Amino acid sequence: MPATAVFESVELTELFTTYTAAQDSIGTHLAETVAGQAAHDPLLVATGTDLALFAGDGSAPAVEPYRLSTRGFKELAAVSHLGPAVATLARMREVEPAGIWRADAQRLLAACKAGRAANSARLWRDKIAVGAFAGREQDIARMVDYGCRLTERLLERALDDPSTLTMAAVRRDYLAGPAGDLPVSFNRVMIATFFLTGMDIAHRLIAWCDERDVAWERAMVIIAGRAGRPTAGVTEESHSVAGIVRAAARGRMARDRLFIAPHAPVFHGANGPAAGSLELQYRRLWASLRATSDLGARMFDGYPRFEPRLPEHVTVGAGSASVPEKPAVGHPDDWFTLTTRLRVVMEDPRQLLSGAVTDYASAELIRNGNDPSAITVPGLDGEPYPHVSRELHDD
């Protein structure tokens, strides 16, 4: 049967569009009014790859392609992902013992060995050359070597005796550890790699914002477009760049001046004109969101106001059954909290996996003058990674 056309009253539809959903609606006019009042305020727009600052004086925006210039991200993520990869193989073997897990395990084993052979302090210092990692290259090389060796040993044992590859054994002998002569658990390796990546990005973006002396009290901030998996980064707490921007503002920016807009248009690369062509659209978007929020506060004055829960309000302990978001980290060796964060970013579809500790790294950088050498990298600094290979040392 042909679909029945939906009847719409012309008069009532006209009444609907008088307020909204039209270019000349009352709501649009309100947004334009608010945008006009803030036309000369600084506008900061962050996408999944770039950061742009529109000064508000008609000049071209300053653009920082922070993601594309991230060195070492894939190399560190390769090690971070070994934990989920091993757990995935265990799950595959439990579900289908005669399935493809064995071929995947062999492939992962070969990749581990090749990656370990390429790893060295010289690689991290002279080729990957991340400024925020300066002075830690030897320790990073030892951690990578150790993480690969630990993974290889587990895979070789599993290929020899598949019954050893269970989720319980992965948790006990690999993730939580340590077992036998393995002095560091892989959970700590994952935390260290996530922290290093977050520390690098945060260090560079904080410095970039500081150099431009952003007037945070008046700043209009939009986090635009998709970040990570399709469901991730849709809240301020779950978006790592939003957390970095908050840190860079050092408390000078009101909470209601930053909006997450996953469906907003995005620009690409250090292309000023391309970003500049979207400035008016971004300003109107920000103004529209702000106008609606302000209207709600005025319409319902006297009723409880909306106030988002801040991440630092969430704590966790041995008796906690669950947490609504990433709990606050008290100190670099707060391993229960740090490991809980690993579970949260895996289990909560809103979270970015790489954002497990970026907010913590950002806060530590701000506390220490944005000096990476002055903060503790949990899972790396002070951990007893063994000197197992001569090639890790400088000649």
DRENNU-915163 format. One record per atom (N, C-alpha, C): residue in one letter; x, y, z. Coordinates in steps of 0.02 Angstrom, whole numbers, plus 50000, padded with zeros to 5 digits. Layout:
aXYZ
...
END
This chain:
m500424994050000
m500005000050000
m500445006350000
p500255011349962
p500655017549963
p500605020950030
a501145024050049
a501155027450113
a500665033250114
t500315033850170
t499835039350177
t500205045750193
a500055050950155
a500385057350167
a500215060050235
v500695062950269
v500585065750335
v500285072750327
f499715073750359
f499385080250354
f499695085150403
e499825091050380
e500065096450423
e499635102550413
s499415105350468
s499015111450465
s499475117250445
v499315120450391
v499715126050367
v499775131450419
e499225133050451
e499225138450499
e499645136850561
l499555130750588
l499945128850647
l500675127750631
t500825125350571
t501525124650551
t501855131550546
e501475136350520
e501725143150517
e501855145950587
l501425144150634
l501525146150703
l502165143050731
f502275136650713
f502885133150736
f503515136550709
t503535137950645
t504135140850615
t504215148250632
t503705151450659
t503785158350681
t504295158950736
y504325153750779
y504815153950833
y505455150350816
t505415144650779
t506015140550768
t506005137450699
a506565134250681
a506625130350619
a506545134550555
a506715140950559
a506695145150500
a507225150550506
q507485152850449
q508025157750450
q507815164450479
d507165166050474
d506935172450501
d506505171450564
s506605165850599
s506205164350659
s506425168750717
i505985169050768
i506145172950828
i506765170150862
g506815163550865
g507405160350896
g508045162150860
t508015162150792
t508605164050753
t508795171250766
h508305175550772
h508435182550785
h508765183450854
l508545179450903
l508855179750969
l509595177750964
a509725172350928
a510425170050921
a510845175350887
e510575178650836
e510945183850801
e511075189850846
t510595191250890
t510685196750937
t511255195250986
v511255189051013
v511785187051059
v512465186851023
a512455184250961
a513085183950923
a513355190950910
g512925195750898
g513145202550888
g513475205550949
q513205203851008
q513495206351069
q514195203551082
a514315197251057
a514955193951069
a515395193751007
a515255198150959
a515605197850895
a516355198850901
h516575202350952
h517285203750959
h517615199651015
d517255194751041
d517545190351092
d517965184951057
p518505182651089
p518905177251059
p518495170851055
l518575167251000
l518225160950988
l518735155450978
l518705150251019
l519165144651014
l518755138550991
v518965135550936
v518615129650909
v519105123950904
a518935118350935
a519355112350932
a518995106850896
t519325103750847
t519055097850814
t519465091850837
g519345086150807
g519725080250827
g520455080450806
t520635085350764
t521325085750740
t521645092550746
d521235097850751
d521505104650748
d521195109250800
l521555114550815
l521315119750861
l521375126350824
a520845130450826
a520845137050793
a520635142350842
l520985147950841
l520805153650883
l520635159550838
f520015161850842
f519775167650806
f519805173550855
a520205178450840
a520325183950888
a519715188450897
g519265188750847
g518685193050853
g518795199950822
d519355200950788
d519505207350757
d519495207050681
g519215201550654
g519185200750582
g519795197650551
s520315196350590
s520935193450563
s520845185950552
a521305183150512
a521295175950500
a521435172150565
p521135166350574
p521255162650637
p521945159750641
a522185158850702
a522795154950714
a522585147650720
v522925143250684
v522725136250682
v523305131850703
e523155127150747
e523665122350771
e523425115250755
p523745111750707
p523565104850691
p523865099950742
y523585099950802
y523905096350857
y523925088850848
r523425085950816
r523405078650810
r523885076250757
l523905079550700
l524345077450646
l525075078250664
s525215082950711
s525905084050730
s526095079950792
t525655075450812
t525805071350870
t526295065850851
r526895066150878
r527395061050865
r527335055550918
g527435049450897
g527445043950944
g526765041250964
f526225044250938
f525555041950959
f525435034750939
k525565033050876
k525435026250853
k525905021250886
e526535023350896
e527025018850928
e526825017251000
l526595022351037
l526375021051106
l525705017351107
a525255019151061
a524605015751058
a524695008351041
a525205006851001
a525344999750985
a525454995751048
v525804998751096
v525934995251159
v525314995451204
s524975001151206
s524355001551245
s523864996151224
h523814994951159
h523314990351133
h523484983051144
l524084981651167
l524254974651179
l523804971651233
g523624975651284
g523184973151336
g522504971051309
p522134975551274
p521504973451244
p521584967851193
a522154967851157
a522244962651106
a522294955751137
v522684955251191
v522754948751225
v522084946651255
a521734951251286
a521074949651315
a520584947551260
t520634950751202
t520194948951146
t520334941751123
l520974939951119
l521144933151099
l520874928051149
a520934929651214
a520674925151265
a519924924351258
r519574929851245
r518854929451237
r518674925451175
m519034926551120
m518904922751059
m519014915251070
r519544913451108
r519674906351120
r519134903351163
e518894907151212
e518364904451256
e517714903351217
v517554907951170
v516934907351132
v516994902051078
e517574901851045
e517664897050990
e518374894250992
p518474888951032
p519154886251042
p519504884250977
a519134882150927
a519444879950864
a519434885450811
g519294891650832
g519224897150785
g519884900250764
i519844906550743
i520424909850713
i520874913150765
w520734912050828
w521154915350879
w521884913450873
r522014907050854
r522714904850850
r523104908650796
a522794909450737
a523124913150684
a523244920450704
d522754923350738
d522834930250761
d523384930850815
a523414925850858
a523934925750910
a524634925250878
q524694921150827
q525344920550793
q525534927150759
r525034930450729
r525164936850696
r525374942150747
l525034942350804
l525214947050857
l525904945650885
l526064939350893
l526724937350918
l527274939750871
a527174938850807
a527674941050757
a527744948650758
a527184952150763
a527204959450764
a527554962050827
c527444958650883
c527774960450946
c528524959950939
k528754954450912
k529464953350905
k529784958450858
a529444960050804
a529704964950756
a529724971850788
g529194973550825
g529174980050858
g529714980650911
r529824975350947
r530344975451000
r531034976150969
a531144972950912
a531794973350879
a531934980550855
a531414984150836
a531504990950811
a531564996050867
n531374994250927
n531354998750985
n532045000151012
s532175006451029
s532805008251061
s532745015351089
a533195017051133
a533205023951160
a533345028851103
r533775026951057
r533945031351001
r533325032650958
l532915027550948
l532295028350909
l531865033750940
w531765033351006
w531325038151041
w531645045151045
r532305045351053
r532635051851061
r532755055450995
d533005051750944
d533235055050883
d532745054850825
k532295049850824
k531835049150767
k531125051150785
i530855048250838
i530175050150859
i530215057150891
a530705058250933
a530905064850957
a530325069150982
v529995066951034
v529455070851065
v529765075251119
g529655081751112
g529955086451161
g529745085051232
a529115083151242
a528855081951310
a529165075651341
f529475071451300
f529775065151326
f530515065951341
a530795071851330
a531515072751338
a531755070551406
g532275066451407
g532555063851469
g532255057251490
r531715055151458
r531385048851476
r531445043551421
e531825044951368
e531845040451311
e532095033451330
q532595033151372
q532855026551393
q532335022651431
d531985025951476
d531465022551514
d530895020251470
i530705024351421
i530175022451375
i530385016351335
a531005016151312
a531245010451274
a531235004151316
r531425004651380
r531394998851424
r530674996451435
m530225001251443
m529524999451453
m529234995851391
v529384998451332
v529134995351271
v529424988351263
d530074987651275
d530394981051271
d530064976151320
y529964978451380
y529664974351432
y528944972351414
g528544977251391
g527854975851373
g527804970851317
c528244971351268
c528234966551213
c528454959651236
r528984959351277
r529224952851302
r528694949451345
l528354953251387
l527834950351429
l527274947451386
t527094951151334
t526564948851289
t526784942751249
e527404942851226
e527664937151188
e527654930751230
r527864931351293
r527884925451337
r527184922451346
l526694926951356
l526004924451364
l525764921051300
l525894924151242
l525664921251179
l526004914551164
e526644914151176
e526994907851164
e526724902251208
r526574903951271
r526284898951316
r525594896851292
a525194901751268
a524524900151245
a524534895951182
l524994897251137
l525034893351076
l525274886251090
d525684885551142
d525914878851161
d525384875151200
d525004878751242
d524484875751283
d523884880451285
p523414879751238
p522844884351234
p522434884951298
s522454879951340
s522054880151401
s522284885651449
t522894888251439
t523144893551483
t522874900451463
l522574900951403
l522334907451380
l521604908351401
t521514910351463
t520854911851490
t520834919051515
m520244921751521
m520194928551547
m520454928951618
a520334923851657
a520584923851726
a521344924051727
a521664920151683
a522394919951681
a522664926551655
v522334929651606
v522554936051579
v522544941351634
r522004941351673
r521964946251728
r522494944951780
r522574938651799
r523014936851855
r523754937451837
d523944934851779
d524644934151762
d524914939451714
y524474943651688
y524694948451637
y524464955551654
l523824956651662
l523574963351675
l523714965551747
a523524961651795
a523594963551865
a524294961951891
g524554956051875
g525234954051894
g525474956951961
p526124957251973
p526624953751932
p526654946351947
a526924942551900
a526974935351909
a527694933151898
g527944928851941
g528614926151933
g529134931651933
d529524931951878
d530064936751874
d529844943151838
l529184944251831
l528934950251798
l528764955451850
p529154960651856
p529074965351911
p528524970651903
v528254971351842
v527764976651830
v527164973751794
s526554975551817
s525954973051784
s525844976851719
f525484973651672
f525354976951609
f524864982651617
n524444982451668
n524004988251681
n524414994651687
r524984994151721
r525415000051730
r525725002251664
v525884997451621
v526144999151555
v525615003051515
m524995000651517
m524465004151481
m524365011251508
i524355011951574
i524265018551604
i524835023251583
a525445020651583
a526025024751564
a525975027051491
t525795022651446
t525755024551375
t525195029551363
f524625028551394
f524075033451388
f524285040151417
f524625040051473
f524825046251506
f525325050051463
l525815046551435
l526325049851394
l526005053351334
t525535050051301
t525205053051244
t524805059251265
g524415058451319
g524025064151344
g524465069851367
m525025068251399
m525475073351423
m525765077351365
d525945073951311
d526235077451253
d525735082251222
i525125079851209
i524615084151178
i524445089951224
a524345088551288
a524165093751336
a524725098951341
h525345096651344
h525915101251349
h525925106151290
r525825103551230
r525855107851171
r525255112551166
l524655110151182
l524065114451177
l524055119751232
i524275118051291
i524315123051345
i524805128551326
a525385126551299
a525885131451278
a525615135751221
w525255132751174
w524975136451117
w524475141651141
c524035139751187
c523545144551214
c523895150051255
d524395148151294
d524755153151334
d525095158351289
e525385156051234
e525725160651189
e525245165851159
r524615164051153
r524125168551123
r523735172451175
d523885171451237
d523595175351291
d522835175951283
v522495170351280
v521765170251270
v521405173751328
a520935178051311
a520535181351362
a519975176551383
w520135171951428
w519695166451445
w519035168751474
e519015174351508
e518395176751538
e517865178251485
r518095180051424
r517625181651370
r517625176351315
a518035171251322
a518125166451267
a517495162351254
m517355161351191
m516825156951167
m517165150551143
v516985144851171
v517335138651154
v516845133451127
i517035130451071
i516635125151041
i517095119151028
i516895113351049
i517235107051031
i516815103950976
a517065104050915
a516655102450856
a516825095650826
g516315092250801
g516405086150763
g516515079950805
r516635074550769
r516725067950801
r517415067250831
a517445063650886
a518085062050918
a518095054550935
g518555050850904
g518615043750920
g518025039650895
r517835034650934
r517285030350913
r516635034350909
p516135031950870
p515545035950855
p515175038650916
t515225035250972
t514845037351032
t515275041251082
a515905042351065
a516365045251115
a516415052751111
g516635055751167
g516785062851169
g516185067351164
v515585064851183
v514985068851176
v514825072751240
t515225071851291
t515155075851352
t515825078951368
e515815084351407
e516435087651423
e516905083151463
e516625079151508
e517025074751549
e517375069351507
s517055067351452
s517325061851412
s517755064251354
h517795070751343
h518185073451287
h518845076151313
s519395072951294
s520045074751323
s520265081751304
v520105084051243
v520315090751223
v519935096051263
a519305094751277
a518925099351320
a519255100051388
g519505094451414
g519855094751478
g520505098651474
i520855098051418
i521485101751410
i521335109251406
v520815111051369
v520615118151364
v520435120851433
r520065116951472
r519895119051540
r520535120251581
a520995115751574
a521625116351612
a522005122651590
a522035123851525
a522395129651499
a522085136151523
a521435136151534
a521085142151558
a521245143651632
r521475138651668
r521675139551738
r521135142751781
g520515140451771
g519965142851813
g519675149551792
r519915152551739
r519685159251718
r519075158951672
m518895152951648
m518325152351602
m517725149251637
a517155152551634
a516545149951665
a516345143451630
r516025139051667
r515845132451639
r515355133051581
d514935138251581
d514425138751529
d514685142151465
r515335142851458
r515605145851397
r515915140551351
l515865134251368
l516125128851326
l515565124151307
f515495122851242
f514975118351218
f515285112751176
i515015106651185
i515195100951143
i514685100651086
a514915100851024
a514465100950966
a514695095550917
p514515089150929
p514765083750887
p514535084050814
h513995087750800
h513745088150731
h513935094750697
a514345098750730
a514565105050700
a515045103750643
p515085108250594
p515565107350538
p516275108050565
v516735104850529
v517435105050551
v517865107450493
f518435110350510
f518945112250461
f519515107250466
h519965107350419
h520505102350418
h521175105750406
g521655104050448
g522335106150437
g522455113450452
a523075115550445
a523275122450459
a523105126750399
n522455127250385
n522205130950327
n521785136750353
g522095142450363
g521745148150392
g521105150050356
p521135151150289
p520515153050253
p519955148050261
a520105141550261
a519575136550269
a519255137050338
a519665137850389
a519395138650456
a519035145350461
g519325150550430
g519035157150434
g518345157550402
s518225153450351
s517585153550318
s517015151150362
l517195147650416
l516685145050461
l516585149350523
e516965154850529
e516935158750591
e516225161150607
l515885164150559
l515215166750573
l514745161150593
q514805155450559
q514375149750576
q514515147250647
y515155147050666
y515325144950734
y515065149950785
r515125156350771
r514895161450819
r514145161050828
r513775160050773
r513055159450779
r512845153150816
l513215147750804
l513075141450840
l513165142450915
w513735145350935
w513875146451005
w513335151051036
a513175156351000
a512685161151025
a511995157951033
s511815153550987
s511165150250991
s511125145851053
l511655142051065
l511665137651124
l511645141751189
r512035147051190
r512065151351249
r511395154851261
a511085157151207
a510445160751213
a509915156151243
t509875149951221
t509375145351247
t509505143851321
s510145142851339
s510305141551409
s510115147451454
d510285153351431
d510125159351470
d509375160251476
l509005158651422
l508285159451424
l507965154751475
g508225148651478
g507965143951527
g508065146351598
a508655149251612
a508795151851679
a508315157551697
r508155161751648
r507705167351661
r506975165251665
m506775160451625
m506085158151626
m505905154551690
f506385150851718
f506235146651775
f506655148551837
d506785154951843
d507145157551901
d506765155451964
g507135153152014
g506835150852076
g506795143352082
y506885139852026
y506925132552027
y507665130352026
p507805124152047
p508505121952047
p508825122751978
r509425125451976
r509785126451913
r510145120051892
f510285119451830
f510695113951805
f511425115251820
e511765110351847
e512485110951859
e512795104151848
p513195103451795
p513495096851781
p513955094551836
r513965088151848
r514425085451897
r515135085951872
l515575088551913
l516275089151894
l516645082651906
p517115080751863
p517485074451872
p517825073951939
e518065079551967
e518445079152029
e517995077452089
h517335077452078
h516875075752132
h516795068152139
v517025064252090
v516945057052091
v517565053752119
t517475049952172
t518035046252201
t517865038852202
v518365034752211
v518265027452210
v518705024352264
g518465018852291
g518855015152341
g518735007752334
a519065003852376
a519014996552370
a518304994052377
g517874997852412
g517184995652421
g516704998252369
s516945002052319
s516505004852268
s516274999452219
a515624999252207
a515354994452159
a515344997252088
s515285003852083
s515265006952017
s515435014352023
v515575017451966
v515695024651963
v515335027351901
p515075033551903
p514715036251845
p515175038951791
e515805040051807
e516285042851760
e516985041651787
k517495044151753
k518175043151776
k518275046251845
p518505042451894
p518605045251961
p519235049551964
a519255054052013
a519815058552021
a520425054652047
v521015056352020
v521645053152041
v521955057452095
g522105054352152
g522395058052208
g523145059052203
h523495053952176
h524225054252173
h524465049152121
p525075049652097
p525315045452041
p525315037952056
d525335035952119
d525325028752134
d524645026552161
d524115030152143
d523435028252161
d523185023152110
w523465017052115
w523365012152063
w522655009552058
f522305009252113
f521605007052110
f521195011852068
t521285018352079
t520915023352040
t521145023351967
l521795023051956
l522055023251887
l521815017251847
t521805011451879
t521575005451844
t520815005651833
t520455008451881
t519735009351872
t519595013651811
r520015018751800
r519945022951741
r520025018951676
l520475014051676
l520545009851617
l519895006151603
r519585003651656
r518945000151646
r518405004951621
v518385010951650
v517865015751630
v517915017451556
v518525018851531
v518585020851461
v518455015051413
m518535008851437
m518365003051396
m517615001751398
e517305002651457
e516615000551467
e516105005951448
d516295012351455
d515835017851441
d515915019951368
p515405018951326
p515465020751255
p515585028151243
r515465032451293
r515565039651284
r516305041551287
q516715037151314
q517405038951329
q517865037651269
l518395041551267
l518945040351220
l519455035851255
l519645030451224
l520115025751255
l520765029351273
s521005033651228
s521635037051240
s521575042551293
g520955044151314
g520845049451363
g520815046951434
a521065040951447
a521015038051513
a521315042451567
v521875045751552
v522215049751602
v522435056551576
t522175058651517
t522385065051489
t522205070951535
d521615070651565
d521415076051610
d521865076451670
y522075070651695
y522535070551752
y523215073351732
a523455071351673
a524095073951648
a524055081551639
s523495084051614
s523415091251604
s523445094951670
a523095092351720
a523085095651786
a523775095651817
e524145090151809
e524825089851836
e525295094751801
l525205095551736
l525615100451700
l525465107551724
i524845109151733
i524665115851757
i524965117051827
r524935111951869
r525215112751938
r525965113751936
n526285111651882
n527015111851879
n527275116251822
g526915121651807
g527155126451758
g527215123751688
n526805118751670
n526825115651603
n527515112751588
d527835110051638
d528495107051630
d528435099451636
p528465095751580
p528395088451583
p528905084951627
s529515087851631
s530035084651671
s529895085151746
a529435089551766
a529295090651837
a528735086251864
i528405082451821
i527845078351844
i528035070951841
t527655067051878
t527765059751879
t527325056451827
v527625052251785
v527245048251737
v527095041651770
p526475040551792
p526305034251826
p526395028251779
g526705023151805
g526825017251764
g527485017351728
l527835023051729
l528485023651697
l529015025651747
d528925031551777
d529425034051824
d529465029751887
g530065027451901
g530165023551962
g529985016251956
e529745014051900
e529565006951892
e530185002851875
p530224996851902
p530834992751893
p530854988951826
y530834992651770
y530904989351706
y531624986951698
p531714980651683
p532404977851682
p532804980051621
h533454980051629
h533924981151573
h534014974351540
v533594972951491
v533594966151463
v533944965751395
s534064971451363
s534364971151296
s534884976551288
r535474974751265
r536004979751255
r535804985051204
e535374983051154
e535214987751102
e534784993551128
l534534993051188
l534134998651215
l534585004251238
h535215002951248
h535675008051275
h536015011851218
d536205017951233
d536575021851184
d537275018851176
d537535019251116
d538225016851103
d538715022051128
END
